[in-house]
C-alpha cells in the first residue's frame, strides 16, 4: 500500500487552510477544500494568448480538468503603453474555472 499526501477529496478543509508541514507557500486549497499541490508557482499549467495585448495565465494541480473550480488565473493586459497584471476577483486563490477565464472580474 502506497502512502500519498494528496487529498483525494474525502477530507474537507476550510478554504485557504494549509495543514501540511511539507507544502510550499504557493500551495493551498481549492474551492472544495482539497489540497492544490503545485510544483512551482512560476510554472503555469495553461497560457492563453488572446491577442498582442491580452494574455491569461493559469495554475492548477497537474491533470486538473479545465472546468473544475481549482484554478488560479492571472490576466495580463496592455493599456496604452502599460502592462497590467490582475488576478481573478483580485486574489490568488485556486478557486476558479479555467473555462470561465474571459468572463471573470479581475483586479
C-alpha positions in Angstrom: 0.0 0.0 0.0 1.4 3.4 -1.0 1.1 6.5 1.1 0.1 9.7 -0.5 -0.1 13.2 0.9 -2.6 14.2 -1.7 -6.2 14.8 -0.5 -8.5 12.6 -2.6 -11.4 14.9 -1.9 -12.8 13.0 1.1 -11.3 15.4 3.6 -12.8 18.9 3.6 -10.9 21.8 5.0 -11.8 25.4 5.3 -10.7 27.4 2.2 -7.3 28.8 2.5 -6.1 26.5 5.2 -2.7 24.8 5.0 -2.3 21.8 7.3 0.7 20.1 5.7 4.1 20.9 7.0 5.7 20.0 3.6 3.8 22.5 1.5 5.4 25.4 -0.3 4.0 28.9 0.3 2.4 28.8 -3.2 0.2 25.9 -2.4 -3.1 25.9 -0.7 -6.6 24.5 -1.1 -9.2 24.7 -3.9 -12.8 25.8 -3.6 -13.7 22.4 -2.2 -11.1 22.4 0.5 -8.9 19.9 -1.4 -5.1 20.4 -1.5 -3.8 22.2 -4.5 -0.2 21.0 -5.0 1.8 22.9 -7.5 5.4 22.2 -8.2 6.4 25.9 -8.6 4.1 28.9 -8.8 6.3 30.3 -11.7 5.4 27.4 -14.0 1.9 27.9 -15.3 -0.3 25.0 -16.4 -2.1 27.0 -19.1 -1.3 30.1 -21.1 -3.9 31.6 -23.5 -2.6 34.4 -25.7 -5.8 36.0 -26.9 -4.0 38.8 -28.8 -0.9 41.1 -28.6 -2.4 42.9 -25.6 -4.2 40.2 -23.7 -2.9 37.0 -22.1 -4.5 34.7 -19.5 -2.2 32.5 -17.3 -3.5 29.7 -15.2 -2.1 27.5 -12.5 -3.6 24.2 -11.2 -2.6 20.9 -10.0 -1.4 18.8 -12.9 -4.3 16.9 -14.7 -6.9 19.2 -13.2 -9.9 19.5 -15.6 -10.3 23.0 -17.1 -13.9 23.1 -15.8 -13.0 22.4 -12.1 -13.1 25.3 -9.6 -9.4 24.7 -8.8 -7.5 27.2 -10.9 -5.6 30.4 -10.1 -5.9 32.8 -13.0 -4.0 35.9 -13.9 -4.9 38.3 -16.7 -2.1 40.3 -18.3 -3.3 43.2 -20.5 -1.8 46.1 -22.3 -3.5 49.5 -21.8 -1.7 52.2 -23.8 2.0 51.5 -23.1 1.4 50.0 -19.6 1.0 46.2 -18.9 -1.3 45.3 -16.0 -1.3 42.0 -14.2 -4.5 41.2 -12.4 -5.9 38.1 -10.7 -9.5 36.7 -10.9 -11.5 38.5 -8.2 -8.3 40.3 -7.2 -6.9 37.2 -5.3 -4.6 34.3 -5.9 -6.8 31.5 -4.7 -7.2 28.2 -6.6 -11.0 28.6 -6.8 -11.9 29.4 -10.4 -12.6 27.6 -13.6 -10.1 27.9 -16.4 -13.0 27.7 -18.9 -14.5 30.9 -17.3 -11.3 33.0 -17.5 -12.7 35.5 -20.0 -15.9 36.3 -18.1 -14.3 36.6 -14.6 -13.8 40.0 -13.0 -10.1 40.9 -12.5 -8.5 43.3 -10.1 
